[in-house]
Structures are given as C-alpha cells and as structure tokens.
C-alpha cells in the first residue's frame, strides 16, 4: 500500500493533540471527582424531592443532562479545548466499578422516591424516565467489561447490564452489531429518513432476539448447553429479576411498575444512541457481493470534551469500531469520518425532535456519503428526499479530481486488519 494511504492512516489515528488544540492536563483525581459530581447531581435532587415532597428538583437533573453539559461543550469546543483523560488501566477499571455502583444507587433511589407516594405521579414518571435516560451509562460501563474475553469480565458485564434489564445487549452488540454495522442487515444501524421513534420501535425486538439467538449459537459451537449458567443472557436476566425482587421486598409491589419504567427508559436511551451513531451510513457493496470493510466513514463521532469525560470517550465511536478491544479511555479522536454537530447528550435532544433532526442531520449524512446512493442506507419512502439533497450536494461540489471519493481505511494492510476483525467476533 502506498505512502498516500499510510499518511491517511496516520491522520486517522491522530490523537487529541492536533495542531491548535488546547490540551488540558487533568490531575489524577479529576475523573473520579467528575463521576462523584455526576452522581451528586442526581442524588441530591432525588433527596430534595423525597424530603420536601416536591416535584421541581427533577428539573435540575434534566437541566444538567440536556442543558448545562451540551452548552458547556459548545463553548469548550469553540475554543478547541481537549482534555487529557488517561488514568491507567487499573484506575480506569476501578472508576468503572464506582460508576456501576452509582448507577445501581440512582436506579434504586429513583424507584424508591417514585413509589414512596411523597411526590405526584407525574413527577415520579419524570424522575424515573430522566434517570433511565441518564443510565445509558449502563451499557457503556458493561460494554467496556464485555468486550474482554475472560469469564470474570463477562460476569461483571452481566451484573452491570442487569441494572437496566439489558441482558441481551452484549451478545447482540459484539457478535451482531460489530459485524454487520452500517448495512441494511444491522438492526442497530438507522436508515436515512427514519425517525428515532420509528427506529426504536422497529429495532427493539430484533435486537433482543439477536442477543438471545447469537448467545445460543455461541454456546452450541462450544458444545455447551444453552440453558445453563454459561448463557450470559440468562445470567444477566436472572440478576435483573433478583434485583427487582429485592427492591419489591423492601419497597413493596408499588415499586414494580417503576422498575419496569426505568428499564424501558434505559432501553430507549440505548437505542436512541444507536440511532445517532450510524444514522444513514452504509458500507458499499463490492463486486464480490461482500460489503466493503468498516472505515471511519461508517460511524458518527463527536469529541465534545465534557461529554467525553462523562461517558468515557464513547463518542469516539469510529475508533471504537476499529479497535473494539481497547478500553474506552484509550480511544482517540479521528480526523476522518462524519462528525456530529454537538456531543451525544445534545444529539439525543435533537433526535427526540424528528423535524429538527432531519433539518440538521439529513444534509450532513448526504455530505458524508458525498451524495452517493451506494453509501447511504435509505428508507424507501425517503428516496425522493435523498435525491433532492444529493442533487444539491452535487451542484455545490463538482468532482474535479480522479479518486476524490476514495475512503480512508482504518488499517494499513490486511495483516493488521484481520486481528481487529477477530476481536469483534470474539466472545
């Protein structure tokens, strides 16, 4: 492979320390402190709701998630700030465990407040739904353990998934999504013209079914019984039921509908992020009948600094698909590939308003695909909209150089690519 592509690879894997960036070196206590502050921003308003029998503190939680964090990232991004957030693998794993404990506490706390009868029903709903949306951290934390292959990490991942009722998630994500990403066959890759609500309704059952069937296939290939403690889906859902039983025993049957509402909110939040991360992007079909390899062009990434600190760099999504076995803190920003106009928290707010999403993201998706239909995963009823936007793009961006539409690759050569693909298939 020539030097031009090697140079492209070097640019792809450029870290935060790009020219013009203002790198802020964080002290070792900064990451744990941010995790504690994030927990306090949820726990204190919950305590106020319970002790004052008041509904208004729930607005504090929602305001921080969908208001303060995106606003802070907007200004930090304008100034080219980037945080140096590496803390060492052992410290990072401890931080993930601390985050998992806080996720359990906010889940239990929201259910306790909502089922106590001390706040109006609508306030209980607002609280549990808001905490559930914030608890999209559950798959993020479980994900970093679940991408490792040893039994200990898988058990921890199952326990974290149990907090949100996401027992199906890791098998579907590792053995399904990472293989089929950005193809029409992937139920976790949204189509151009598809609203977030339509995507979630259509994807939920296939994702759950995919996790169950893929885990069963994994066990059969290893000669292990499907109905056993080797089955990660069964183990995770067993933990979910046990945790719900404990809460019901302590809080009474009134807690059960709130537990279910929390889990539904976590599922919604997870699939809302799925919707954002690969919207409209598609790997081209090669003459061989196979799809082109994954490249940075197939994931929407963001490098909003504060949000990245809070969600352990999950916004650097293109590099995660390149190196799925890396811990999140090791992911780097990539110059190539589609970029979200704001961090994932802000993108969630946009995605929940479909007209706003279409206005912001549809032109960006066409631009990311360089107006080429073969690079777009389009809903049939949105073909006319795509054609209209593609014609606009072509008029504004005439092709003047041969090879201008070539995509940057993740890897320099096939020898480097094979181990990474094996990582994604590992279980």
Buried (B, 14 or more C-beta within 10 A) or exposed (E): EEEEBEEBBEBBBBBBEBEEBEBBEBEEEBBBEBBBEBBEBBBEBBBBBBEEEBBEBBBBBBEBBBBBBBEBBBEBBEEEBBBEBEBEEEBBBEBBBBBBEBBBBBBBBBBBBBBBEBBEEEBBBBBBBBBBBBBBBBBBBBBBBBBBEEEEBBBBBBBBBBBBBBBBBBBBBBBBBBBBBBBEEBBBBBBBBBBBBBBBEBBBEBBBEBBBBBBBBBBEEEEEEBEEEBBBBBBBBBBBEEBBEEBBEEBEEEBBBBBBBBBBBBBBBBBBBBBBBBBBBBBBEEEEEEBBBBBBBBBBBBBBBBBBBBBBBBBBBBBBBBBBBBBBBBBBBBBBBBBBBBBBBBBBBBBBEBEEBBEBBBEBBBBBBBBBBEBBBBBEEBBEBBBEBBEBBBEEEEEEEEEEEEBBBBBBEEEEBEEBBEBBEBB
